[in-house]
Amino acid sequence: MSEQSPKASIDRRTFLRATAAAGAGLILAPNILRGQTPRNSNELHIALLGAGAQGQVLVNACLKNPTIRFKAVCDIWTAYNQKRVVNLLQKYGHTPTAYVDYQDMLAKEKDLDAVLIATPDFWHARHAIACLNAGLHVYCEKEMSNNLPDARNMVLAARRSGKLMQIGHQRRSNPRYLHCYQKLLQEANILGRITTVKGQWNRAVQPDLGWPKKDAIPPAMLTRYGFESMHQFRNWRWYRRLGGGPIVDLGSHQIDIFNWFLGASPSAVIASGGTDYYDKNTHEWYDTVMVIYEYELPQGKVRAYYQTLTTNSSEGYFENFLGDQGTLQISESGSRGAIYREPSAPDWEKWISSGYLKAPKEEKKADTGAVLDVRETVAPPSHELPVTFNDLYHKPHLENFFDAIRGKAKLNCDQDVGYETAVTVLKVNEAVVAGRRIEFKPNEFRV
């Protein structure tokens, strides 16, 4: 018998070890076959695709989870984004490999379970579809895409692959929002018939994002990845070809809640918007948008108003749901959230005793002797929400994604839900251009 080569001998030993592990019922056999370090069955290997500001937000939300191991970080800004996130992960004991090109990452990383995508919107479809086709689960930041054909292709790719895709509408996993939806609206119907919804996200004037000149991405690299300049790379959200404008960046989070809490998609929309403040050459999308949706519910019509301003921060961001028996005000900001009972509503004592809401605080008011105008009414008492949440906003949504991968949960915002919201939101920009009321077709929201 001829002598075996060293390689053949090693392969045989590897095979024998793997066979023994399989015989013992160990789930680590696939890792041994690949010559990798065995890992805990609950551990997930993750890659980050897009290491900018939002990518770092996602990383921060995962850092204290011992079952999540980042194996790769991919970003074209190697001198800043990529370097910063890799260094951060290394401080927390991760050993990620840095990549510039996502295809290179997918070709070389063979031990990944999932990818977190936080790249500019116009890249989402290409990145998500490639990762799904590579057999990976995908967490993709909203908006799914800045155009509906690409978003539709993402839905189809997820269905074909059989892999999970969570869209980053993180309020859907927020404990306070879940309590309001499940307990107050679905079970208690505490607002009665909802007739009106209001929401806003107002931001103060902000300068365009800059960059250290010494760390600028070479022009050839920018062109290869779809950017005409470093300014466009840093401020892509303002460019039509790359993003969807503030109605997508900000409004999408809250308009998604309109659909969720109402349990419906809108039937029509009218909108007004424009670039009224900033330079139109560098801010192609509207800095001011005001929208009115119409929803047709079994109980009757609901009109929902939304605005996003990027020139003034008055009252910040919130969503209000107004019914004939009460008002719910909620915000992702933990300091904001209350229920107000209308005077004609049934008594709420049973909902207080069951812990669905807190009793109103007694407010002592000085008697000024003033008489109310005949058109005025006494302000209803404020009931605080019994659920507090002061952790990182994205953490519960990521945990829901990881638990779904492990088979312990159902996704709170899969690709079909994300697509419904994308249709609802992207139609606003179309309505601004049309300058008239636009009706939705029911089949528009489904792929």
N, C-alpha and C positions, 0 to 999 in steps of 0.2 A: 504494500500500500504506500502510495506516495505521501510525502509529508505535507500537511496542510499549510497554506500561507497564513501569516499572522492575521490578516483581515478576515479570512474564512474562519479561523479559530475564534476570533472575537465575536463574529456574527453568531457562531454556534452557541457560545456561552450566553450571549444576549438572548438568544432564542430559548435556551433552557431556563434561564431565570424568568422570562416572560411566561413560559408554559407553567412553571411552578406557581407563579403568582396567580395565573388564571385558575389553576386547579384549586387554589386556596380560596377562590372567590374574591380576590382583591380587585378593586376597580382601578387600581393604578397601573395595570398592565399596559394600556396604550402609551402611557408616558415612558415606561421602561423600554417598550419596543422602539420608541423614537430616541432612546438614549438621554431622556430629559430627567430632571430631578422630580421625583414623585411629589404630588401636592395633595393637600387635604381635599376631600370630596366636595366640600362647600366653597372652595376657593375658585374665584373667577379671574381669568387673565384678560386684561383690557388694553386696548390701544386708544389713544387720543388723537383724533384727526382734526387739526385746527387748534393751535395753542395760544390764540389771542385772549382778549379780556374774558369772553364768554367761556372759552375752553378752560381757563384757569378757574373760573367760577365752578365748573363741573368737577374739576380736580379737587378743589378745596372741599367740596361736598362729599368726596369719597375718602379723604385722607385718613379719617379716624376709623374706617371700616377695615378690620384686619383680614377680611376674606377677599378683598379686592387688591389685585396686584397689577400695576401698570407695567406692561412689557414693551410698549413702543409709544413714541410721541412723534407726530408728523406735522411739520409746518415749514413753509417756504422762507420765513424770516428767521434764518438760522442764528443771526447775531443777537436777536432779542427774544422773540416769542419762544422759539424752540429752546434756546439756552436757559431762559428763565424757568420754564416749567420742568425741564429735565433736572435742573439743580434743585428745585423744590422737591421733586419726587425722591431724589437721591437722599435728601435730608431725612425723609420719612422711611428710608430703607428699601425703596423700590430701585430696580436696576433697568430702567427703560433704554431701549436702543433708539437713537434719533434718526429720523428720516426726513427727506425733503419731498419725495414723490410717493404718493399713496400706493401706486402700483408696485413700486419697489418694496414697500412695506408689506403688502399683501403677498407678494411672491416669496418673501423671506421669513415672515413670521408664521410659523406653522402650529403654534400652540395657543392661539387666541380663541377666546369664547365670544367676545363682543367688541364693538367699536363705538366710541362716543364721538359724534360728529358735531363740530362747532365752527365750521368754515362759513364763508359768506354764502348767502342764499343761492346764488346762481351755480354754486358747486354742489349743492346738497344732493341733487338727483344722481349725478355721476358718481359721487362718493358712496352714497347709500346703496345704489344698485350694484356697484362693484363689490362692496362688502357683503351684501346679501348673497351674491353669486359665489363669493368665496366661502360661503357656509357660516357666516358670522351673524350674530344678533346685532341689531343696530339701535342705538339711541341717537336720534337726530333732533337737533334744536329746531324750534319753529322759526320761520315759516317753512313748511316742507320744501317749498320752492318759491321763486318769484314769478312763476308762470304755471298754469294749470296742466298743460300737457306733460311737463316734467313731473309734477306731483302725481299725476295719474300713472305714469310709468313706474314711479316708486311703489305705489299700491300694488300694481301688477307683479312687480319683482318680488315684493314681500310674499305675496300669495304663492308664486311659483317656487320660491326657495323653501317655504315652510318654516322660515326663521321669524323671530319676533322683531317688530319695529315699533319703538315707542317714540312719539313726537313730544317735544319739550314744552308742552303746555302744563307747567308744573303746578298750577293751582288745582288741577284735578286730583292731586295727591295730598294737598295741604289739609291737615286735620280739621282746621276751622271751616274750610269750604265743604269738606265731606260731611261735617256735622250739620251745617246749614242745609245742604241738599238732602241728606238722608233723613234727618230727624225733623227739622223745622218745615221743610217744604213738602217732602214726600209723605212723611208719617203724620205730622201735626197739621199740615196745610194751614200754617199759622197766619199767613198773609191773606188768606181768602182768595178771591179772584184777583190775580195779578193783572193790572191794566197798563202799567208803564214801567219802563226800565231806563235808568240813567247811568252813564259811566263816563269817566274821563281819565286821561293821563296828561297832565300839564307839566312841562319842564321849562326851566329858565333858559335864557340865551346862553349858548355854549360856543366857544371857539372851535374851529376845525382841529382835528387831531394832528399833531405834528410828529416828528421823529428825530432821533439823533442823526445828523447828516453823515457821520462816520459809519453808521450802521445801516445805511440805505441799501435796499435790495438792488442788485444790478439790473439795468433796464431789460436785458435779454431775458432774465428770470421772470420779471414782472410780465412781460409780453407772453411768455410761455404759459403763464397761469391766468391770463385773461385781464390783466390790469395795464392801463395806458401810462400810469405814473405812480410814484410813491404816494402822492396825495390821494389818488383814487383807491389805492390799496388800503390806506389808513381810514378813509372816509367813504367806503364803498356803499354804506347804507343810503347815501344821498343820491346815488347814481341809478338811473332807470334800468340799465342793462344788468346791474349787479344785485340790486335789492328791491324792496317794495315801498320804501319810505316809512315815515313814522306810523302810518296807519297799520303797517305790518309789524314793525319793530316793537311798538308799544301797544297799539290797539288790539292786535291779534290775541294777546293774553286775555283781555277782558271781554272782547266780542265772543270768544270761545265760551266764556262763562254765561253770556246771554243764552246761547244755544243750549248749553248744558242744563242750566237751572230751569229754562222754559220747556225743555224736552222737545224742542222743535227747531227747524231751520226757517229762516225768514222767507216770506213770500214776495217782498219787494224792498227796494232801497232807493233813497235819494241822498245825494251828497254834494257838499260845496267845499272846495279847497283850492289852495294856491300857494305859490312861493311868494309870500307877501313881504318877507323881511330879509331873507338871505340873498346872496348873489346867485342868480339863476344858472350861471355857468358852472358853479361848483355844487349847487344844491338843486339838482334837477327835479327831485320829488318835493311835494308840498310840505311846507312848514306848518300849515294850519289846515285841519280837516274837521268838518262837522257833518255828522251822518244821522239819518233817521231810517231805521228798519221797521218793517211791518211784519208781525207774526200772526198767523191765523191759528188759534187754539180752539179746542172744543168749547171752552167757556166763552170765547169771544176774541176780539182783536186785541193785540198788545202792540203798542208803539214803543220802540227802544231808541233812545237818543245817545249818541256817543260823540265825544270830541277829543282831539289830541292837539295840543299847542306846544310848540318848541320855542316860544318867545316869552312865556310867563309861567311861573310855577304855582299859581294860585290854587290852593286846596289839593294839590298833588294828584294822587290817583285813588280811585275807589269805584265800586259798583253799587247802585241802589236799585232795589226791587220794591215797587210800590203796589200794594193790593188794597182792596176795599176794607180789610181788617187790620192792616199793619204795614210797616215798612222795614225792610232789612237793608242795612248799610254794612258793606264788608269791603275789606281791602287786604292785599297781601301784607301790608304793613301791620304788624301785630298790635300797634297802638290804636287801631281803628276798627270798629265793629260793634254794632248795636242793633237791637230790635225795638221798634216803637209801635205801641198798640193804639189803634184808632178807638175813639170813645164808644163807638157803636159795636165794637167787636165783642164776642163772647169772652167771659173771664178767662185769663191765662193761668190761673192758679195751678191747674193740674200739670201744666207744662213746666211751671217753676218747681213744683214738688217732685216731678220726675227727672229734674236736672237738665231739661232741654234748654233752659235759659235761666238767668239769674233774676232775682227780685229787683225791682227798681230801687235806686237809692232815694232816701228821703231828702228832698231839697227844701230847705227853709228859705223862703223869700220874704223880703221886707214888704210890708203893706204900705204902698205909696199912695193909696187912695185913688189911683188912676182907674178910669173906667175903660174897658175894652171897647174898641170901635165895633159896630155891628157886624163888620166883615171879618173880624178877628176871631180866632178860637184859641183855647188854651193849648199850649204845646203838649203832646203826649209824653208820658214818662218813658225814660230810656232803660231798657233791659240789656245788660251786658251779655255777651256770649260766654258760655261756661267753659269753652275750650280755648286754651292758650297755646300758642306755638311761637317760640322765639329762636328756633334753630335756623340753619341755613336754608333758604327758600327752596333750593333745588334738591335737597337731600331726600325727602320722602318720595319724590318722583323717581329718582335714581334707584332708591331702595325697592320701589315697586317693580322697576325694570329687572333688577337683579333677582328678586324673588320669583318673578315670572320665568326667568331663565331656568331657575332651579325647580320649577313646577309647583311652587308654593303660592302663587298668586296669579291673577288675571291682569293684563295690562290696563291701566286706567286711561290711556290715550293712545290707542293703536293707530295704524295708518289710515283706517277708514274714518275714524273720528277726526284725525288731523286733516284729512282731505276735505271733510265737510266744513271745517273751520276755514281752510284755505280758500274755498269757493266763496264763503260768506265775506271774508276780508278782502280778497283781491278784487271782488266785484265793486268795491268802493271806489277804487281808482278809475275804473271804467265809468262809474256813475258820475264822477267829477267831470270827466271829459264830455260825457253825453249831455250833462246839464239838465237832466230830466229823470223822472221816476223810472226805474228799471225793475221789471218783474223777473223773479227766479222761476225756473221750471223745476218741478220736484225731482226729476231724474238728474239734474245738474249736480246734486250733492253725493251721488253714488258712482262708483266705478264698476 
